[in-house]
């Protein structure tokens, strides 16, 4: 199969290329990037289409397709380091199949699935289940993340080596922090020895208690117990210090506070192997934007104050914060359709991430399109240590085409994900993925006819 993507704005952090180019894909690999690539480079199949003939299975539409990308951004396939596909155990919320479809619709070609499933992804057998299920049913690359402790109970470390051999790309206790610092230190040392990153959910569970939203005027208005910034900041500081001592590669998940940005900056200046991600809901909404006491606005960490949002945006702009991830977390309608004190934490995000990034960051001058590609593809690949996030010749053809100009209204009822828990339904935005290519195969085609 050959694809020729014509006249798109190719934005590739790996090569620094940003301009109008053609991209030729052959047998799943980027064969050529250049100006005015000749259609004849695509062998006789192209000529068969041009002549209106289909001579054998090596010619015709199955063998060759030309894609007019005029006016579109052509980026290396987007990579999301932080999603919840719920399988095994919570298939009524999401499955690997539906989550992968949502990822493809959002422009993502690779995703990392968190371990808080049932059973927890805490052993080689469960990792293998996820890997094999993804091979059978997922249209995008799915990389499991293994738990730090057995059952995420915080008491006994998992066999990280066995899970790595089965296919994990990182370890994380996402959904909670490992409160036993000595146990966590030992896990970090093992991860460092195995050369895999530690993804940290930073939340002091003793401080958070039954908190359900940011401690602010809204929490008082709704009569909901608040969550202070210190709940996150204390563990961010601890984990950075543990990473310094162990030499671990630490990736801080879903940062939400201004002091998290400050500490990440300090860690980088000290030469530590620390990276950090920000989610679209955290760089878009403040706690004052919560207009009703409803699960659509309940996330962990919670929506913060305006000064925190501005710090996150500036942290992304100044390349302190490395990655944009979604923390895609679907829930069933009934469990989400409740007040803050009863609904579970989490919102869906795969199919709104591109739009919110363009509308809130690119259009407002916080990020250039090149920085967007860095934070949504190139940098996530570097965090994982995988050979992706590039449009250079010879690389696997994971490619995302984005229409950055189209304006539309988000409609949650059109989502491919099973989840409908989002605060962005009805929002007017700009920008969407219109084609997602994984290994040279078109897995989502939303191009206008």
N, C-alpha and C positions, 0 to 999 in steps of 0.2 A: 504493500500500500504506500502510495506517495501522496503527499499534500504539498501544495504550493500556496503559501500565505503571501498575498501580494499587497504592497503599498500601505502596510501598517506602520504605526510609530513603534518601533522596536525599542523597548526600555529594558536594558540588561545590565544590572550592577556588576556582574562578573567581568564583563569586557569594558564597561563604561560606555557602551553604545547607546545613543539616544537620537534617533532620527528615522527617516522613512526608508525602510528596507523591505526586501522580500526574504522569506524563510522557506527553504526547501527541506521537507521531512521525507526520509526514505527508510522504510522498514523499521520504524520506531525511533530513529536517530536523526538529529539535526545534521543534514548533509552540507548545507550551504546557507550562509547569510550574506546578502549582497544587494546591490542595486540592479534593477531591471533584469532579474534572472529570466533566462529564456525558457519558455514553456517546453522547448525540446529537450531540456535537461531531464525532463520527466519521462523519457523514453517513448516507445511507440504507443503506450497506453494513452498518453495525452493526445497524440495525433489521431488516435482512433475516435476519441470523443470529438475532437475538432472536426473530423470528417463525418461524424454521425454514424460511425460503424463501431461494432463491438466484436472483436475477433478473438474469441477464446477467453478464458478466465483471467489471463494476464493483461487484458485491456478492458476498457469500459469504466463505468463509474466505480466499480469496486476496487479498481487498481489505481485510480488517480482522481484527485479532486483539487480544483483551484478555488481558493477562498479570497474574496475581495475584502481586504481589511482596511480599506480607505476610511480614514476618520477614526479608526480604532487604535487602542493601545495593545501592543503585543508584549506580554510579560512572561517571564518564566513562571511555570505553574505555581499557584499560591500554595503555601504550606501552613497548616494550622497545628500548632503544638499542643492544643488543649481543647479536646472535645469529649463529650460523654455520649456514647452510642448505646449504653444501657444493656447490651447483650453480652453475656448471658444473665438471665434472671429478671429483667424488667422490660421484656419485649413489648409490653403494652405502652411504654413510653417512646421507645425507638428500637430499631434493630440495626445491625451492621449494614444491611442492605439499604434501608431507608435513610440512615445517616449518611451513607456514602453518596446516595442520590442527592441529598441536600447539599453535601459538599461540592459535588459536581456542578449543581445549579448555582452555587455561590462562587465558582471559579477555582475551587481548591482541588489540587491533584494529589496531595498527600496530607494525611491527618494522623495525629497521635491520640489514641483513645485511652482515657484514664481508667484506673483499676477498680473503682468503687462499684463493681458489678456484684452479682450474687450467683455463684460464689465470687469472692474477690479474686482479681487476677494476681494471685500471690504465689503461683507455682508454675512449673514448666507445662503441666498438663493443661491448665486453663489458658496459658499463653498460646499453646499450640491450637487449642480450640478457636481462639480469636483469629489467629493467623490463617488457619484452614478455612474458616467460615468466610473470611474476607477474600481469600483466593476464589472461593466459589461464587460469592454474591456481591462483592463490592466493586464498583466501577472506578474507584480511586485507590491509591496506595494507602493501606491502613497499617500503622505501626503501633503495637501495644506498648503501654507503659506498665511496668510491674510495681506492685506495692512494696513499701519498705518493710512493713511488718505483716506477719501472718494474720489474715482476717482484718487487717487494718486496726488491730486491737491495741497496737502500741506496746506489745510485751515481748515478742520474739521476732528476730530478724528473718526475712525470707532468704531463700537460696538464690542470690542475685546471679551468680555464675550460670546456674542451670536455666534461669529465665532468659538470660542473654543468649545462651545457645539456642533457646526455643524461639527467639525473635524479638525481645523487647528492645526499645531504643533508649529507654531511660527508666529510672525508678522515681516513684512519687507516692506520697500518702494523701494525694489530693482529696479534698473534702474535709481534711483535718490536718493538724500538725502532729508530728511525733514529739510528744511532750517530754519523753525521757531523753535528755540531751546526750547522755553517754551512749545509749543504744543508737541514737541518730549519728553520733560521731563515728561509731564503728561501721555503720552502713555507708557513710560518706567515704571512709577509708577504703572499703571494698569497692565502691563505685569508681573511685579514683584509680584503683589498681586495675579495674576492668575497662577503664577508659569510656565510661558512660556517664551522662550527666544526671544530676539530681534535680528534679523539678519540685520546688518548695511551695506548698500552700501555707502561708504565714498567718497563723491565728492562735493566740494563746487561749486555749479552751477554758482555763480557769477564770480568765478575765471576761470572756464573752458571755458565759453563763447562758441565759435564755434570750440574749439579745437577738433582735430580728431585723433591725434597720439602723442606719446611722443615728448616733445620739445628737439630736438637734431639735429645732422647733417642731418639725414634723413628727418626730417620735413622741414628743409631749402632746401634740395635737391628737394623735391617734391612740395615745395611751399605750404605746409599745415600748418595751425595754430597748434601750439604745446600745449601740456598739461603738466604742470610741476608737479613734485612730491608733491609740496605743496598743490595742488588741493585735493589730497587724505589725506595728513598728517594732515592738519588743522582739517578736520572732524573726523579723527581717534582720535585726541587729545580731541576734544569736546565731542565725544560720550563716551570715556572712563571716562571723568569727570562727565558726566551725569549719567553713570552707577554707578559710585562711590556714587553719591548723592542719587540716587533712589533705590539702591540695586538690580537693574535689572541684569539679566543674558544677557550679551552682546556677540554676536558672530559677528566678523568682517569678512565680505565677501571679497573674491578675492583680498587679500592684494598683493600689487605689489612693494612697496618701502622699502628701507633699514630702514628708520625711522619708518615705521609701525612695523617692527620687534622689533626695539628698544623700542617703546612705549608699545607693547604687553608684552615684557619682564618686563618692569617696572611695568605694571599693575598687572601682576602675582606676582611679588615680594611684591607688596603692599597688596596682598590677595584679589584682586578684582575678581569678577566672569566674567572674560573676556577670550574668546577663539578666535581663528582666523584660517582662511583657506587660502590655496594657491592653485591656479589652475595649471594644467600641462603646459599650454602655458606660464605662468609666470615664472615657474622654468626651462623652456627649452629654450625659445627664448629671445634674446635681440633685441633692436630696430635696431641694425646693421645687424641683420639677415633678415630684410625686403628687399627682392630683387626686388620688383615691387610695384607700386602704385595701390594697388588692395584691394578689400574688404576682401579677405581671411586673411589679416593681421590686420584688424581693430577690435579692442576689447576695452572694457571699464571696468577697467582701461587699458591703453595701454601697449604695450611691453616696458620695461624700459631698463636701462643701465646694463652693465655687473656686476657692483658692487651691484646693486639691486638684480639681479638674484642670485648672490653668497650669499647675506644676506638671501634671502628666503630659499635657499637650506640648509644653516647652521642653520637657524631657525627651519626648519623641523628636521634636524639631532639632534639638541639640545633640542627638544621637547618644544620649545617656541611656534611654530606654530603647532596647534593641528590636523588639518584636511586637507585632499586633496579633493577638490570638483572640478567639471568640469565647472560650469557656461555654460552648454550646451545650445546653443542659435542658433537654425536653422533659416535660411532665405531662401526665394525663390531665384532661380538662377539669374533671371534678376536684382533683387534689389541688390544682393550681387556682381554681375559681373560689378562693377563700381569702380571708384577711391575713395580714402579716403574721399574726401570732399562730396561724394554723397552716398556712401554705408552706410547701418546701422551698428551699433556696434554688434559684437558677432560672435563666431564660434561654431561649434559642437564639442563635446568632450567625449561623453559617450563611444564610441567605440575605442578610442585611449588612454584613461586614464591609463589603466593597463600597456600597452606597454611603454608609456612614463615614467611612474613611475619606472618601472623595468629598462629601458634603461638608464634613466637620473639620477636616484637616487640610486637604489639598486646596479646596476652594477658598479656605480662610487663610492660606499662606503659611500654615505650620509645616507642611510637608510638600516637597516637590514630587512629581510622579516617580522620579528615580528613587527617592527615599521611601515612597510607598512600596515599590518593588523590593527594596532592601528589607523592609520590616515585615513584609508579608510573604517573602519567598527566599531571598538570598541569605538573610541572617538566620531565619529558622533552620535552614539547611546546615549552616555552620554550627549552630547549637547542637544539632543532632549528629553532626559529623558525617552527613550523607552527601553523595555526589549529585546533588540536585540544586535547584535555584539558579540555573544558568541557561542562557540561550546560545552558548558558544558551540561552534561546530564540533561534532563528535559526541555531544551530550545526548542523553535520553530526551526524547521529545515530549516533555511535560510542559504544556503551553496554555496560557490563559489569554483570551481576547476580551477586552473590556471596552464598552461604549461609555466613555466618561462624560458625554454630553447629554445623554438622554435624561429627561426629567419624568418622574412618575410618582405614584402614590403607593407606598408599601401596603400590600394586602396579604395578611397572614393566611387567608384561606387558599392562596395559590402556592403555599410552601410545599416543597417535597418532603420535608421533615414531618414526622407524626405530631410534633409539638406545635402548639399555637400560643405558647406563653411568651409574649413579647410586649414591651411597652411602646413599640414603634409602629404598630398597626395604624394606618391612616396618615403616617408622616409623608410629607413631600420631600423627595430626595433627588439626587442626581448621580448617575453612574451605576452600571451593573455589568456583571459578566455575561457575555453573549455566546461564548464558546469555550469549552474546556476539553483539552486534548491530553490524554494520558498514554505515554508510550507510543505515540503516533496514532492512537485511536481516538476518534471524536466520541466522547462519553456524554457530552451535553451540547446541544445545538439550539441556541435561542436566537440565532441570526434572523433578522427580518427577511421575509421572502422577496 
